[in-house]
Amino acid sequence: MFAWFKKQATLQLPFHTDIHCHLTPGVDDGSQSVEKSVDLMKHMQQWGITRIIPTPHVTEDTYENTPAIIAPAYRALVAGAADAGVDIELLPPSGEYRLDNFFIEQLGKGDVKPLRDSYLLVENSFSVEPWGIDNTLYMLTLRGFRPVLAHPERYVYYHKHLDRYRQLHDSGVLFQCNLMSLGGYYGKDVKFVANKLLEENLIDFLGTDLHGMRHVVFIEDYMKTSHFCRVSDRLKDRILNDRI
């Protein structure tokens, strides 16, 4: 019994680099202070995370973040983590870029910052697929980016058209699945699709999409399940998180 509890307590994520989280304080709907971000990072360190690429929302009308807006919040986070002795490398910030008019504007200004190695985290609207998305994604590849679609399992308009996932992936778009989707945080339909993507080897990256302590609680509970262990074993040698 004691060995079982010890095993549960030392479970870690199948990746060491989180490419999708909202820890940059005060710039979106994620953490609102350096102190809260540092608390979240302490949990992430226990999960085996050693590198983080902060990805605040970049969205028209709501979070119109630019590198100039993100930079001071990022520097404050780096300083706060160092002062607290958190042993996680905070890589230069990128963004979770909504494919909208503001994104196109920022792209034209050269203010779109990839994760690393030209990988670029983009997201759709949750209500409808962006008009001309295929052309936009192709344009990004022509500019040297490698598009990574954030949490495709959460776009419910694809759920009755699962062939669209294969079409997008075959066109060169990589998929970043949310860890919490696989565990059912967003509901049974999203969980079903996330696990379908898993079965069909369409998950290229995992992300925590961490916004706050509510997500920490869910992830730590999910990590105690046998389903998490199966997912972890299946993805640990396939996902690209630690290769960028």
C-alpha positions as CSV (number, residue, x, y, z in Angstrom):
1,M,0.0,0.0,0.0
2,F,2.8,2.5,0.9
3,A,4.6,1.7,-2.3
4,W,1.4,2.5,-4.2
5,F,1.0,5.9,-2.5
6,K,4.7,6.7,-3.2
7,K,4.2,5.9,-6.9
8,Q,1.2,8.1,-7.2
9,A,3.0,11.0,-5.5
10,T,5.9,10.9,-7.9
11,L,4.0,10.8,-11.2
12,Q,5.2,13.3,-13.7
13,L,4.0,14.6,-17.1
14,P,5.3,13.0,-20.3
15,F,7.1,16.2,-21.3
16,H,9.4,18.7,-19.6
17,T,8.6,21.7,-21.8
18,D,5.2,23.4,-21.6
19,I,4.5,25.3,-24.8
20,H,1.0,26.5,-23.9
21,C,0.3,28.2,-20.6
22,H,-1.0,31.6,-19.3
23,L,1.5,32.6,-16.6
24,T,2.5,36.0,-17.9
25,P,0.9,38.1,-15.1
26,G,-1.9,40.5,-15.9
27,V,-2.0,40.4,-19.7
28,D,-4.9,38.0,-20.3
29,D,-7.4,35.8,-18.4
30,G,-4.6,33.7,-16.9
31,S,-2.6,34.6,-13.8
32,Q,-3.1,38.1,-12.6
33,S,0.0,38.5,-10.4
34,V,3.6,37.4,-10.2
35,E,2.9,35.7,-6.9
36,K,0.2,33.6,-8.4
37,S,2.3,32.7,-11.4
38,V,5.1,31.6,-9.1
39,D,2.8,29.4,-7.1
40,L,1.6,27.7,-10.3
41,M,5.2,27.2,-11.4
42,K,6.0,25.5,-8.2
43,H,3.4,22.9,-9.0
44,M,4.7,22.6,-12.5
45,Q,8.1,21.9,-11.2
46,Q,6.8,19.0,-9.2
47,W,5.3,17.6,-12.4
48,G,8.7,17.5,-14.0
49,I,8.4,20.7,-16.0
50,T,11.9,22.3,-16.6
51,R,11.1,24.8,-19.4
52,I,8.2,27.0,-20.1
53,I,7.3,29.1,-23.1
54,P,4.7,31.7,-21.9
55,T,1.9,32.0,-24.4
56,P,-0.5,34.8,-23.5
57,H,-3.6,35.3,-25.6
58,V,-3.3,37.5,-28.6
59,T,-6.9,38.2,-29.6
60,E,-8.7,41.0,-31.4
61,D,-10.7,43.3,-29.1
62,T,-10.1,41.3,-25.9
63,Y,-6.3,40.7,-25.5
64,E,-4.6,42.8,-28.1
65,N,-1.2,41.9,-26.8
66,T,2.0,42.9,-28.6
67,P,5.6,42.1,-27.7
68,A,5.9,45.6,-26.1
69,I,3.0,44.9,-23.8
70,I,4.1,41.3,-22.9
71,A,7.8,42.2,-22.3
72,P,7.6,43.9,-18.9
73,A,5.2,41.3,-17.5
74,Y,7.5,38.6,-18.7
75,R,10.5,40.3,-17.1
76,A,8.6,40.6,-13.8
77,L,7.8,36.9,-14.0
78,V,11.4,35.9,-14.6
79,A,12.5,38.0,-11.6
80,G,9.8,36.6,-9.4
81,A,10.6,33.0,-10.2
82,A,14.3,33.6,-9.6
83,D,13.6,35.2,-6.3
84,A,11.4,32.3,-5.2
85,G,14.1,29.7,-6.3
86,V,11.9,28.1,-8.9
87,D,14.1,25.9,-11.1
88,I,12.3,26.3,-14.4
89,E,13.7,28.0,-17.4
90,L,11.4,30.7,-18.8
91,L,12.1,30.8,-22.5
92,P,11.3,34.0,-24.5
93,P,7.6,34.5,-24.6
94,S,5.5,33.8,-27.7
95,G,1.7,33.9,-27.8
96,E,-1.5,31.9,-28.4
97,Y,-2.5,33.7,-31.6
98,R,-6.1,33.9,-32.6
99,L,-6.5,33.7,-36.4
100,D,-8.2,37.0,-36.8
101,N,-7.7,40.5,-38.2
102,F,-5.5,41.6,-35.3
103,F,-3.2,38.6,-36.0
104,I,-2.9,39.5,-39.7
105,E,-2.0,43.1,-38.7
106,Q,0.6,42.0,-36.2
107,L,2.0,39.5,-38.8
108,G,2.5,42.4,-41.2
109,K,4.3,44.4,-38.6
110,G,6.7,41.5,-37.7
111,D,5.3,41.3,-34.2
112,V,4.3,37.6,-34.3
113,K,6.8,35.7,-32.2
114,P,7.1,31.9,-32.7
115,L,7.6,29.4,-29.9
116,R,11.0,28.2,-31.0
117,D,12.4,26.8,-34.3
118,S,9.6,28.7,-36.2
119,Y,6.8,26.7,-34.5
120,L,3.8,29.1,-34.1
121,L,0.9,28.4,-31.7
122,V,-2.4,29.5,-33.3
123,E,-6.0,29.1,-32.4
124,N,-9.4,29.2,-34.0
125,S,-12.5,31.0,-32.8
126,F,-14.5,28.7,-30.6
127,S,-17.8,29.6,-32.5
128,V,-16.9,29.1,-36.1
129,E,-13.9,28.0,-38.2
130,P,-12.1,31.2,-39.4
131,W,-12.9,32.2,-43.0
132,G,-10.1,31.2,-45.3
133,I,-8.2,29.3,-42.7
134,D,-6.5,27.0,-45.2
135,N,-5.1,30.0,-47.1
136,T,-4.0,31.6,-43.8
137,L,-2.2,28.5,-42.7
138,Y,-0.5,28.1,-46.0
139,M,0.6,31.7,-46.0
140,L,2.2,31.1,-42.6
141,T,4.2,28.2,-44.1
142,L,5.4,30.4,-46.9
143,R,6.6,32.9,-44.4
144,G,8.7,30.1,-42.7
145,F,6.4,29.3,-39.8
146,R,5.3,25.9,-38.8
147,P,1.7,26.3,-37.6
148,V,0.6,24.4,-34.4
149,L,-3.1,24.5,-33.9
150,A,-3.9,24.9,-30.2
151,H,-6.5,22.4,-28.7
152,P,-8.2,21.4,-31.9
153,E,-10.3,19.0,-29.9
154,R,-12.2,22.0,-28.4
155,Y,-13.6,23.3,-31.7
156,V,-17.0,21.7,-31.5
157,Y,-17.8,22.5,-35.2
158,Y,-15.2,19.8,-36.1
159,H,-16.8,17.2,-33.9
160,K,-19.3,16.0,-36.6
161,H,-16.6,16.3,-39.3
162,L,-13.7,14.3,-37.9
163,D,-12.3,14.0,-41.4
164,R,-11.4,17.7,-41.1
165,Y,-8.8,16.9,-38.5
166,R,-7.0,14.5,-40.9
167,Q,-7.3,17.0,-43.7
168,L,-5.7,19.8,-41.6
169,H,-3.0,17.6,-40.3
170,D,-2.1,16.1,-43.7
171,S,-1.7,19.7,-45.0
172,G,1.1,20.2,-42.5
173,V,-0.7,21.7,-39.5
174,L,0.5,20.2,-36.2
175,F,-1.8,19.7,-33.3
176,Q,-1.4,20.7,-29.7
177,C,-3.8,18.8,-27.5
178,N,-4.7,20.1,-24.0
179,L,-3.8,17.6,-21.3
180,M,-7.0,18.5,-19.5
181,S,-9.1,17.6,-22.6
182,L,-7.9,14.0,-22.4
183,G,-9.0,13.9,-18.8
184,G,-12.5,15.3,-19.4
185,Y,-12.1,18.8,-18.0
186,Y,-14.1,20.4,-20.9
187,G,-16.8,17.7,-21.1
188,K,-17.3,14.3,-22.5
189,D,-17.5,15.4,-26.2
190,V,-14.1,17.1,-26.1
191,K,-12.7,14.2,-24.2
192,F,-13.9,11.8,-26.8
193,V,-12.4,13.8,-29.7
194,A,-9.1,14.3,-27.8
195,N,-8.8,10.5,-27.3
196,K,-9.8,10.0,-30.9
197,L,-6.9,12.2,-32.0
198,L,-4.7,10.2,-29.6
199,E,-5.8,6.9,-31.2
200,E,-5.1,8.2,-34.7
201,N,-1.6,9.5,-33.8
202,L,-2.6,13.1,-34.5
203,I,-1.3,14.7,-31.3
204,D,2.1,16.4,-31.9
205,F,2.3,18.5,-28.7
206,L,0.7,18.5,-25.3
207,G,0.1,21.6,-23.3
208,T,-1.2,22.4,-19.9
209,D,-3.1,25.5,-21.0
210,L,-2.7,26.5,-17.3
211,H,-4.6,29.6,-16.3
212,G,-5.0,29.2,-12.5
213,M,-5.2,26.9,-9.5
214,R,-8.4,25.3,-10.7
215,H,-6.4,23.8,-13.5
216,V,-3.7,22.6,-11.1
217,V,-6.2,20.8,-9.0
218,F,-7.7,19.0,-12.1
219,I,-4.3,18.1,-13.6
220,E,-3.0,16.7,-10.3
221,D,-6.2,14.6,-9.8
222,Y,-6.0,13.4,-13.4
223,M,-2.3,12.4,-13.0
224,K,-3.5,9.9,-10.3
225,T,-5.6,7.9,-12.9
226,S,-4.8,4.9,-14.9
227,H,-6.0,6.7,-18.0
228,F,-3.3,9.4,-17.5
229,C,-0.7,6.6,-17.2
230,R,-1.8,5.1,-20.5
231,V,-1.8,8.4,-22.3
232,S,1.6,9.3,-20.9
233,D,3.1,6.0,-22.1
234,R,1.6,6.4,-25.5
235,L,2.8,10.0,-26.1
236,K,6.0,10.4,-24.2
237,D,8.2,9.3,-27.2
238,R,6.0,10.8,-29.8
239,I,5.2,14.4,-28.8
240,L,7.6,17.2,-29.8
241,N,7.6,19.3,-26.7
242,D,11.1,18.6,-25.7
243,R,12.6,18.8,-29.2
244,I,12.1,22.5,-29.6
